[in-house]
Amino acid sequence: MNQSVSVSITEDQRDCYQEISNVAMGQAADLLARLLGVKVILPIPVVNLIEVNELRMALSGIENSDTVSGVCQGFIGNAISGEALLIFNDTSFSDISSLLQYKGVLDAALELELLMDVANILIGACLRGIGEQLDVNFSQGHPVVLGQHVNLNDLLKSDNYRWTKTLAIEINYKIEGYDINCDLLILFTEDAIDVLNRKVDYLLED
């Protein structure tokens, strides 16, 4: 994309994105709660227009000292594209394994299976919820492992992305009574922001 093209969002648009995200987040949390038989603690989603190299700043639920594991999944629909990232604090795997009643040794292969299972639930449900509200049918690509047991900065390298700005929606999921903490980061490309803004403006007019 031509980097001279400026993109922006108004406060009204940000509020609308936040409300859309809140609804989608709740739908995903409901699926996760029913799967695990637990109560999911939900914060208010955080919506920001940021530089891709500021992704670390968009994550409020993961500490600098944490080692993490993560997967990403691309999506596209109606001229809107982006990537969804699910990032797990590594201390989460033991409790998730117990809740899902996985058998066997909790090794890297089993942790990856757990990560993929939860990613399929949360990413799929969130994108579906956002798409329903914006009248967009998102197609999802195959999930890709970003890393296992790595430093967060190594996981979020800005040179992984072909664009410079992103509309970032951050949702931090925690499970009541368990040491489970994961961040879902939905990133829309620069090219998608104008299209998204027009859709949001239409909702604001109603």
C-alpha contacts under 8 A as a table, 3 or more apart, distances in Angstrom:
res1	aa1	res2	aa2	distance
1	M	163	W	6.99
1	M	190	E	7.77
1	M	191	D	7.22
2	N	5	V	5.88
3	Q	6	S	7.50
3	Q	164	T	7.69
7	V	190	E	7.07
7	V	193	I	6.94
7	V	194	D	7.17
8	S	49	L	7.21
8	S	193	I	7.88
9	I	13	Q	5.95
9	I	14	R	6.45
9	I	49	L	7.41
9	I	197	N	7.22
10	T	13	Q	5.09
10	T	14	R	6.17
11	E	14	R	4.96
11	E	15	D	6.15
12	D	15	D	5.13
12	D	16	C	6.26
13	Q	16	C	5.03
13	Q	17	Y	6.17
13	Q	197	N	6.95
13	Q	200	V	6.44
13	Q	201	D	7.10
14	R	17	Y	5.08
14	R	18	Q	6.13
14	R	47	V	6.54
14	R	48	N	7.65
15	D	18	Q	5.02
15	D	19	E	6.27
16	C	19	E	5.09
16	C	20	I	6.16
16	C	200	V	6.79
16	C	204	L	7.56
17	Y	20	I	5.09
17	Y	21	S	6.04
17	Y	47	V	7.00
17	Y	200	V	7.48
18	Q	21	S	5.03
18	Q	22	N	6.02
18	Q	44	I	7.88
18	Q	45	P	6.04
18	Q	46	V	6.83
18	Q	47	V	6.12
18	Q	169	I	7.99
19	E	22	N	4.92
19	E	23	V	6.40
20	I	23	V	5.40
20	I	24	A	6.39
20	I	129	G	7.97
20	I	130	I	6.20
20	I	133	Q	6.89
21	S	24	A	5.07
21	S	25	M	5.83
21	S	45	P	6.41
21	S	126	C	7.72
21	S	129	G	7.97
21	S	130	I	6.54
21	S	169	I	7.45
22	N	25	M	5.09
22	N	26	G	6.19
22	N	44	I	6.83
22	N	45	P	6.15
23	V	26	G	5.24
23	V	27	Q	6.49
23	V	129	G	6.97
23	V	130	I	7.93
24	A	27	Q	5.21
24	A	28	A	6.39
24	A	125	A	7.03
24	A	126	C	4.83
24	A	127	L	7.36
24	A	128	R	7.48
24	A	129	G	4.28
24	A	130	I	5.68
25	M	28	A	5.18
25	M	29	A	6.07
25	M	45	P	7.98
25	M	125	A	7.94
25	M	126	C	5.78
25	M	129	G	7.76
25	M	171	I	7.31
26	G	29	A	5.01
26	G	30	D	6.10
26	G	42	L	7.74
27	Q	30	D	5.20
27	Q	31	L	6.58
27	Q	125	A	6.56
27	Q	126	C	7.11
27	Q	129	G	6.98
28	A	31	L	5.26
28	A	32	L	6.35
28	A	121	I	6.90
28	A	122	L	5.25
28	A	123	I	7.90
28	A	125	A	4.89
28	A	126	C	5.70
29	A	32	L	5.01
29	A	33	A	5.94
29	A	40	V	6.23
29	A	42	L	7.82
29	A	122	L	7.37
29	A	173	Y	7.88
30	D	33	A	5.09
30	D	34	R	6.20
30	D	40	V	7.82
31	L	34	R	5.30
31	L	35	L	6.18
31	L	121	I	7.18
31	L	125	A	7.99
32	L	35	L	5.07
32	L	36	L	6.11
32	L	40	V	7.66
32	L	118	V	7.80
32	L	121	I	6.96
32	L	122	L	7.39
33	A	36	L	5.33
33	A	37	G	5.41
33	A	38	V	5.03
33	A	39	K	5.75
33	A	40	V	5.95
34	R	37	G	5.08
34	R	38	V	7.05
35	L	100	L	7.91
36	L	99	L	5.74
36	L	100	L	6.29
37	G	99	L	7.83
38	V	175	I	6.88
38	V	176	E	7.14
39	K	175	I	6.01
39	K	176	E	5.61
40	V	173	Y	6.85
40	V	174	K	5.89
40	V	175	I	4.70
40	V	176	E	6.13
41	I	173	Y	6.29
41	I	174	K	5.15
41	I	175	I	5.79
41	I	176	E	6.28
42	L	172	N	7.06
42	L	173	Y	5.98
42	L	174	K	7.01
43	P	171	I	7.24
43	P	172	N	6.67
43	P	173	Y	7.61
44	I	171	I	7.50
45	P	169	I	6.68
45	P	170	E	5.73
45	P	171	I	5.06
45	P	172	N	7.68
46	V	168	A	7.95
46	V	169	I	5.65
46	V	170	E	5.10
46	V	171	I	6.74
47	V	167	L	7.24
47	V	168	A	5.75
47	V	169	I	4.63
47	V	170	E	6.54
48	N	58	A	7.79
48	N	167	L	5.89
48	N	168	A	5.36
48	N	169	I	6.70
49	L	165	K	7.04
49	L	166	T	5.77
49	L	167	L	4.50
49	L	168	A	6.14
50	I	54	E	6.44
50	I	55	L	7.58
50	I	165	K	5.62
50	I	166	T	5.59
50	I	167	L	6.51
50	I	168	A	7.06
51	E	54	E	5.33
51	E	55	L	7.28
51	E	164	T	5.64
51	E	165	K	4.35
51	E	166	T	6.19
52	V	55	L	5.55
52	V	158	S	5.81
52	V	161	Y	7.52
52	V	163	W	7.35
52	V	164	T	5.31
52	V	165	K	5.44
52	V	166	T	6.12
53	N	56	R	7.65
53	N	157	K	7.49
53	N	158	S	4.99
53	N	164	T	7.65
54	E	57	M	5.48
54	E	58	A	6.97
55	L	58	A	5.15
55	L	59	L	7.12
55	L	156	L	6.87
55	L	158	S	7.88
56	R	59	L	5.69
56	R	152	L	7.62
56	R	153	N	6.92
56	R	156	L	6.92
57	M	60	S	7.29
58	A	168	A	7.49
58	A	170	E	6.71
59	L	62	I	6.22
59	L	170	E	6.70
59	L	183	D	7.12
59	L	185	L	7.93
60	S	63	E	7.75
60	S	172	N	7.63
61	G	172	N	5.86
61	G	181	N	7.37
61	G	182	C	7.33
61	G	183	D	6.47
62	I	66	D	6.81
62	I	89	N	6.88
62	I	181	N	7.90
62	I	182	C	7.74
62	I	183	D	7.41
63	E	66	D	5.39
64	N	151	N	7.97
64	N	152	L	7.05
65	S	151	N	7.81
66	D	89	N	6.45
66	D	90	D	7.48
66	D	151	N	6.94
66	D	152	L	7.35
67	T	89	N	6.34
67	T	90	D	5.93
67	T	149	H	5.25
67	T	150	V	5.13
67	T	151	N	5.04
67	T	152	L	6.57
68	V	87	I	6.55
68	V	88	F	5.43
68	V	89	N	4.73
68	V	90	D	5.07
68	V	147	G	7.87
68	V	148	Q	6.40
68	V	149	H	5.03
68	V	150	V	5.43
68	V	151	N	6.31
68	V	152	L	6.19
69	S	87	I	5.77
69	S	88	F	5.29
69	S	89	N	6.77
69	S	90	D	6.41
69	S	115	L	8.00
69	S	146	L	7.34
69	S	147	G	5.44
69	S	148	Q	4.12
69	S	149	H	5.32
69	S	150	V	6.53
69	S	155	L	7.96
70	G	85	L	6.93
70	G	86	L	5.49
70	G	87	I	4.30
70	G	88	F	6.10
70	G	115	L	7.47
70	G	145	V	6.19
70	G	146	L	5.32
70	G	147	G	5.71
70	G	148	Q	6.57
70	G	155	L	7.38
71	V	85	L	5.80
71	V	86	L	5.54
71	V	87	I	6.77
71	V	115	L	7.59
71	V	116	M	7.49
71	V	119	A	7.50
71	V	143	P	6.38
71	V	144	V	5.42
71	V	145	V	4.36
71	V	146	L	5.08
71	V	147	G	7.27
72	C	83	E	6.51
72	C	84	A	5.44
72	C	85	L	4.31
72	C	86	L	6.37
72	C	143	P	5.59
72	C	144	V	5.32
72	C	145	V	6.53
72	C	146	L	6.65
73	Q	83	E	5.50
73	Q	84	A	5.23
73	Q	85	L	6.58
73	Q	140	Q	6.81
73	Q	141	G	5.88
73	Q	142	H	6.14
73	Q	143	P	4.49
73	Q	144	V	6.25
74	G	81	S	7.54
74	G	82	G	5.80
74	G	83	E	4.21
74	G	84	A	6.29
74	G	140	Q	5.86
74	G	141	G	5.15
74	G	142	H	7.38
74	G	143	P	7.48
75	F	81	S	5.59
75	F	82	G	5.56
75	F	83	E	5.92
75	F	84	A	7.65
75	F	138	F	6.10
75	F	139	S	5.47
75	F	140	Q	4.36
75	F	141	G	5.93
76	I	79	A	7.01
76	I	80	I	5.55
76	I	81	S	4.15
76	I	82	G	6.59
76	I	138	F	5.32
76	I	139	S	5.43
76	I	140	Q	6.73
77	G	80	I	5.24
77	G	81	S	6.43
77	G	136	V	6.24
77	G	137	N	5.70
77	G	138	F	4.56
77	G	139	S	6.17
78	N	136	V	6.26
78	N	137	N	7.38
78	N	138	F	7.85
79	A	192	A	6.58
79	A	195	V	7.31
80	I	188	F	7.43
80	I	189	T	7.74
80	I	191	D	7.51
80	I	192	A	4.65
80	I	193	I	7.87
80	I	195	V	6.95
80	I	196	L	7.34
81	S	188	F	5.99
81	S	189	T	6.11
81	S	191	D	7.97
81	S	192	A	6.14
82	G	186	I	7.46
82	G	187	L	5.37
82	G	188	F	4.27
82	G	189	T	5.27
82	G	192	A	7.95
83	E	186	I	6.09
83	E	187	L	5.24
83	E	188	F	6.66
84	A	123	I	6.67
84	A	184	L	7.09
84	A	185	L	5.68
84	A	186	I	4.39
84	A	187	L	6.03
85	L	183	D	7.92
85	L	184	L	5.72
85	L	185	L	5.01
85	L	186	I	6.34
85	L	187	L	7.97
86	L	119	A	6.20
86	L	123	I	7.67
86	L	182	C	6.93
86	L	183	D	5.77
86	L	184	L	4.60
86	L	185	L	6.40
87	I	182	C	5.53
87	I	183	D	5.18
87	I	184	L	6.48
88	F	92	S	6.79
88	F	115	L	7.73
88	F	181	N	6.31
88	F	182	C	4.46
88	F	183	D	6.60
89	N	92	S	5.71
89	N	180	I	7.47
89	N	181	N	5.86
89	N	182	C	6.16
90	D	93	F	6.10
90	D	149	H	6.55
91	T	94	S	6.79
91	T	179	D	6.79
91	T	180	I	7.12
92	S	95	D	5.83
92	S	96	I	6.29
92	S	179	D	5.63
92	S	180	I	4.26
92	S	181	N	6.13
92	S	182	C	7.97
93	F	96	I	5.10
93	F	97	S	5.96
93	F	111	E	6.44
93	F	114	L	7.52
93	F	180	I	7.48
94	S	97	S	5.22
94	S	98	S	6.38
94	S	106	L	7.41
95	D	98	S	5.09
95	D	99	L	6.17
95	D	178	Y	6.56
95	D	179	D	6.65
95	D	180	I	6.74
96	I	99	L	5.10
96	I	100	L	6.10
96	I	114	L	7.47
96	I	180	I	7.13
97	S	100	L	5.29
97	S	101	Q	5.96
97	S	102	Y	5.33
97	S	106	L	7.71
97	S	114	L	7.15
98	S	101	Q	4.91
98	S	102	Y	6.43
99	L	102	Y	7.92
105	V	110	L	7.63
106	L	109	A	7.90
106	L	110	L	5.69
106	L	111	E	6.47
107	D	110	L	5.40
107	D	111	E	6.17
108	A	111	E	5.04
108	A	112	L	6.11
108	A	148	Q	7.84
109	A	112	L	5.15
109	A	113	E	6.34
110	L	113	E	4.97
110	L	114	L	6.23
111	E	114	L	5.06
111	E	115	L	6.10
112	L	115	L	4.97
112	L	116	M	6.12
112	L	148	Q	7.97
113	E	116	M	5.17
113	E	117	D	6.12
114	L	117	D	5.11
114	L	118	V	6.28
115	L	118	V	5.42
115	L	119	A	5.98
116	M	119	A	4.96
116	M	120	N	6.04
116	M	143	P	7.76
117	D	120	N	5.32
117	D	121	I	6.60
118	V	121	I	5.17
118	V	122	L	6.18
119	A	122	L	5.29
119	A	123	I	5.56
119	A	124	G	7.69
120	N	123	I	5.65
120	N	124	G	5.60
121	I	124	G	5.52
121	I	125	A	5.99
122	L	125	A	5.33
122	L	126	C	5.97
122	L	184	L	7.79
123	I	126	C	5.28
123	I	127	L	6.07
123	I	184	L	7.59
124	G	127	L	5.42
124	G	128	R	6.05
125	A	128	R	5.07
125	A	129	G	6.05
126	C	129	G	5.04
126	C	130	I	6.15
127	L	130	I	5.12
127	L	131	G	5.88
127	L	138	F	6.95
128	R	131	G	5.04
128	R	132	E	6.06
128	R	137	N	7.51
128	R	138	F	7.21
129	G	132	E	5.29
129	G	133	Q	6.54
130	I	133	Q	5.40
130	I	134	L	6.31
131	G	134	L	5.11
131	G	135	D	5.58
131	G	136	V	4.47
131	G	137	N	5.67
131	G	138	F	6.50
132	E	135	D	5.08
132	E	136	V	6.28
132	E	137	N	7.37
133	Q	136	V	7.78
134	L	199	K	6.39
134	L	200	V	7.45
145	V	148	Q	7.82
146	L	155	L	6.12
147	G	150	V	6.30
147	G	155	L	6.29
150	V	154	D	6.64
150	V	155	L	6.80
151	N	154	D	5.35
151	N	155	L	6.52
152	L	155	L	5.01
152	L	156	L	6.31
153	N	156	L	5.22
153	N	157	K	6.46
154	D	157	K	5.81
156	L	160	N	7.77
157	K	160	N	5.77
158	S	161	Y	5.84
159	D	162	R	7.28
161	Y	164	T	7.58
163	W	166	T	7.57
163	W	189	T	6.59
163	W	190	E	6.68
164	T	190	E	7.41
165	K	189	T	6.97
165	K	190	E	5.63
166	T	187	L	5.96
166	T	188	F	5.49
166	T	189	T	5.20
166	T	190	E	5.60
167	L	187	L	5.72
167	L	188	F	5.11
167	L	189	T	6.87
167	L	190	E	7.42
167	L	193	I	6.98
168	A	185	L	6.68
168	A	186	I	5.72
168	A	187	L	4.65
168	A	188	F	6.53
169	I	185	L	5.66
169	I	186	I	5.07
169	I	187	L	6.52
170	E	183	D	6.92
170	E	184	L	5.87
170	E	185	L	4.63
170	E	186	I	6.54
171	I	183	D	5.76
171	I	184	L	5.12
171	I	185	L	6.41
172	N	181	N	7.28
172	N	182	C	5.88
172	N	183	D	4.44
172	N	184	L	6.23
173	Y	181	N	5.94
173	Y	182	C	5.40
173	Y	183	D	6.20
173	Y	184	L	7.71
174	K	179	D	7.92
174	K	180	I	5.69
174	K	181	N	4.84
174	K	182	C	6.74
175	I	178	Y	5.58
175	I	179	D	7.19
175	I	180	I	5.68
175	I	181	N	7.15
188	F	192	A	6.22
188	F	193	I	6.98
189	T	192	A	5.32
189	T	193	I	6.79
190	E	193	I	5.50
190	E	194	D	7.99
191	D	194	D	6.86
191	D	195	V	7.81
192	A	195	V	5.38
192	A	196	L	6.11
193	I	196	L	4.99
193	I	197	N	5.97
194	D	197	N	5.02
194	D	198	R	6.29
195	V	198	R	5.28
195	V	199	K	6.47
196	L	199	K	5.14
196	L	200	V	6.15
197	N	200	V	5.02
197	N	201	D	5.98
198	R	201	D	5.04
198	R	202	Y	6.29
199	K	202	Y	5.17
199	K	203	L	6.57
200	V	203	L	5.05
200	V	204	L	6.22
201	D	204	L	4.94
201	D	205	E	6.27
202	Y	205	E	5.25
202	Y	206	D	6.87
203	L	206	D	5.49
